Amino acid sequence: MSSETRLTLTARSRGGDQELTVLSLRGGERVSALYEYELEACAPRDAEGRIRSLLGEDLTVEIAVEGQEPRTIGGIISSVRVSLHDRTFEAAGGMSEEHVLYGLTLSPNVYPLSRNRRCRLFQATNLAGIVGECLRGFDSTIDFEEGSYPYHLAVQYDESDWSHLERRLTEEGAYYYFLSKGDRVTVCLADSSPKAPLATSLSERGQPGVPRLLRWKERQRLVPYKCGIVDRDSERFSLDVDAEAEFRSVIQGGTRPVRLDVPCMNEASVGTAEFLSQRFTRFGFSGALGEAAEDDLDAEARRRVDVRLQQRTAQGFLARGRTDCATLRPGHAVEIRDADGRVGRYFVTSIKQRVEAAAPLAGLRHRASVYRCDFECLPIDLPYRAPTREPVPFVPGVETATVVGMPQHDVTNNEHGSVLVRFHWDERPEGMSSWIRVLQPSAGTQFGHAWLPRQGDEVVVAFEDGDPDRPLVVASLYNDGRMPAGDRRRHRDHSSIAVRSQGGTSESVSHWLIDDASMEGTSYLAAIRDMAWTSRNDCLLETGNDCSIVVGDLSGISREPNQTGAVTEGDDGAPQYSVDVSGSFDKDVLGPLRSYISGYFTLRVDGMTEWIGYGPVVLTNSSLTVAGASWTQIDVLSTRVCLPLGSLQIVCGISSIQYLQVAAMIRSTHGGPRFTHAYVDMLVHVIEFENGIVRCNINGRFEFDVTEDCSNTIGQQRQRVAVATQEASTCNLVFGSSVHE
C-alpha cells in the first residue's frame, strides 16, 4: 500500500473559512487524556495579525492516505507561536522573505473545561448526571455497561470541571476518548473495554486493501493479582463493608495464553480504603427513612474491588506496534491478522503520529514523509482501567456553612442526628448538602450527647482525611445575627448552655447559666415549660442556706441569679425552707409518713378544713392552732386516745359551737365506773362524773382531768365535731405530760 500522505488544514475563523498552508503535524492521543497536536504552518508576513487571531478558533485537520478513508482531527487552537527570521536566514534559502513560520497547538474543544477552577455540589445523581452537567454544551455519548454509579453527594472542590469529571470516571473504572467526524468532536464515555467497537484490521503480510502491521513488541511484568477494600457505613448495624478479589483468568496474548497470577506475587496483596457508604443512603432530604439506594452497597463494593484490581493487572501485559493505518483510534479495538502468535483482537490505548507534508513554497526544504502510526494496546480480554492520575482534592482546613432544612422547621434531621447545610461557595440558588453527621462529645448505644444545630446557624465543617466528599459538622459559631443570650456586657462572666424552643422567640429559652464573676459563682437552671427529675435510687438535695420551692404563679419570682450574692434568712437568722403553692397540693404516701419538728408547728387554713381518718388517730405531746375565720371539720370512723395520768384541755377563744354530736363511751381501764353520753347539742356548761370534771364554756375551756389510766373510745360509724371560729380567734388542743398511743 502506498504510504505517501497529503495534509489539508482548514481553519474556521470568525470571519469565515480559510485554508492555511500546513507543513507538519506531530502529536498523539491516549484513552482518558486530552490529546495535543503540534502543527507547523507558514503564511505571508502581512497575515501575522490574522494568524494570531486564530487563538481559540475551531480547527479541523484532515489526514488522507492513499487507499484509506481520510482521518479528521478536530478541536480548538489553544496556542499560537510566530517565528520571525532575519535577512541572513532568508538569503540562505531558509524562508522566503514574503512568508513567516508559525506554530499552532490543537486541543480538544473541551480544553477550556480543564482551565477553570471552582467548587460545587452534585446531589442525588449518578455518574451520567455528573457527565451531563460538566459537558453541557458539548457533544458526548455514554455507554455504561456495568452500572449506573449513583452518588448521593459528589463535591467538586477547588478543581477544574474536567479534572473533577476525569477523577470520577477513574474511580469508577470508566474511561473516555474523542471521536472526530467532519468538524464535530464527540466525547465518548464507556466502562467496558472488551466491548469496544472495532476500528480496523491489520495484516502483517500486507494483504491488498488491508493496512499493514509493520512492527510488534510485547511486554509482560509482575503485578499484584489480589486486592481488598474496606469501608464503614454509619447507617448499617454492621458498620464494616469489605470485599476481596483475585485475578485468576487466563488471557490470550495473541494465540499464547498468559497468566498474571505468578506464584511469587502471592503475598503482594493490595488493600485500599474506599469511601462508598456516603454514596448510598436510606434517607431522603426530609429526613424520613425510605427505601435503600437502587444499587446495593455490598454489590458496589464487590464491583469496586474488581476495578481496583484491574487498574493494576492492566499494566501486566502491554503490546506496542507500528502501522501505516491512519484510521486507528484509541478507545477502539483492532484485529490483527496473518501474524504468527499475535493473531487476535486488542484494545488500543494510545497512538502517536508524525506527518511531514511537501513544501508548497519555493525555498522551503520540507519533503513529504511516509505515514507511520505508533500505538499501544492490550488483549481484549484483559479489562482496561485508567490508572489513577488526578489526586483527590485535599481540604487543608475547615469550612463554614449555614444549616438549612425543610420549610417551617427549626430543625431538620434524620434518625442519626445528621443535618443539611449550605456551603457559602455553593452556586445553586437553593443549594443544600446531603446529610452530614454532627460531631458530639460522646455517642454510644442509647446514651451520649444530642445537640443539633438549627436552621440558620453557622457551623464549622471539617472533612475526614481532607476528602471533600466526607464532611462532618464539628462546631457552631456565633455571629452578628446570632448572638449569645443575655447582657453582652456580662458575657465574660457567664458560662451557659441554652436551648430555644422550636418556633419560639429569644425569651423561650431553657438554659443552665453559671455566673462565675468574682465572689459570686451562681448557678441557675431554668426550663421554659416542664421539668422532670428522676432518680431510680437515692436522691440528695443539700443546701447550705435557704431552699425554696415555688409552685404556681411565678410573676413575682426573679428568674435571674442573685446579683449581690446576699442570702435571705429567717427571723432567727436560721436557714429557711418554704413551699409556696398557688393551686392545689396533693401528697400520696403508700407507707408511713413521719415528720419531726424540733420547734413549733403552725397550720393556717383560710377555708374549710376536713380531716378524714380510717384508722386510729393519735396525737402525742403536740399543739394544734387554727387561726382566722374558718370552718374546721374532723370526720373519723374510729378514734382511740389512751391517756396516762395528766390533763386534757380544749381551749377556745371567741367562738361558738354550732353543731356537736358525739356518741361516746368513757371507761376506766381498771374496771371503774362507766360514763356514756349519747348526745350533746349546743352549749354544755358542766358535766361531772366520778373520776373527773368536764366543763364547756364558749369563752372558757374544756377540761378533762384524769386521775388514772383510761381510754376514750368513740365507736359510732361516722362522728362529726364541728367548730366554727370567728374573726381571729383560736382553738387550741393542749396535751400535758401525757404520752398517747
PyMOL commands that set and color helices and strands:
alter all, ss='L'
color gray80, all
select helices_A, chain A and resi 45-52+87-91+111-114+127-134+161-172+193-195+263-265+277-279+297-313+464-466+488-490
alter helices_A, ss='H'
color red, helices_A
select strands_A, chain A and resi 5-13+16-30+36-44+58-65+71-83+99-107+118-126+140-143+150-159+175-181+184-190+198-203+213-220+226-232+240-246+250-253+256-259+270-273+317-323+333-337+344-356+372-379+399-404+420-423+443-444+447-448+458-463+471-477+494-500+509-515+522-526+547-551+577-581+608-613+624-627+630-636+639-643+646-652+655-661+664-668+675-677+686-689+692-695+701-706+710-714+719-725+730-735
alter strands_A, ss='S'
color yellow, strands_A
deselect
rebuild
show_as cartoon
